[in-house]
Amino acid sequence: MDQSASYIERFLPTITATSAPAGLDERLLLERQGDLAVYYAPFEHINPAARMALVGITPGPTQMANAIELARQALLAGASPLDAVKQAKETAAFSGEPLRTNLVKQLNHWGVPLWLGISNASDLFGSAKELVHTTSLLRFPVFKGGKKYEGTPNMLRHPMLRRFLLEYFAREVERLPQAVFIALGPKVAEVFEALVDEGVIPRGRAITGMLHPSGENGYRIKYLLGDRAGDLPYRTNPRPYDDGRLAFRQLYLSR
């Protein structure tokens, strides 16, 4: 059984305390190793009926703060711990701008709404949220030197990070029997390749090529989704994006 199911109970007193958690609050620390630290945030809800799983590296500080605040509000309003986690996860995952807008633009460009039978990918964060599962390779927020972990050191080779990857994400895959897993960014794609080779993710259900929707990639996303008439943006390689989009459309829109 996924042991994180009990984490909300463990951290409930902190989340609902008079002094609300803020920033990298040591009361939420799960584990520390060197300059890497893992903190709790209520992201353990799983949607087993999802047809698509969007996978990032780890929740960022904005998502962490939003999830904790939403869970706090729900708990103080009388929600059960599990309901509070569900509400927080569904609202806070990939929240903040331009993150969510950049994600929606790419999903629309790939044809995800047509595949799922919805009008716009933004519906996945509202009226069609039952179709999607949002997650990260490292479920709980990881920070390196106080800043968001962005893939270095390699989680596949770092003992603590690999343990979190296999204890939580690998078990999520087992609980999402019909989901197609979409990697957001090249760092996630690299880990996907290893997990496919290890048999964690079925090969036919792993899609790579989409850019991470962070604001830093905004100019690249604008170029890739536009007419591409101008010069190729700095450090932009269209091929992985185009190959991923083509593979997705051939697999899921040509049936």
Secondary structure, DSSP 8 states (H G I E B T S, - for coil): --GGGGHHHHHHHHHTSSS---SS-GGGEEEEETTEEEE--S-----TT-SEEEEESS--HHHHHHHHHHHHHHHHTT--HHHHHHHHHHHHTT-STTHHHHHHHHHHHHTHHHHHT-S-GGGGGTTTGGGEEEEESSSS-EEETTEE--S-S-TTTSHHHHHHIIIIIHHHHHT-TT-EEEEESHHHHHHHHHHHHTTSS-GGGEEEEE---SGGGHHHHHHHHS---S---TT--HHHHHHHHHHHHHHHS--
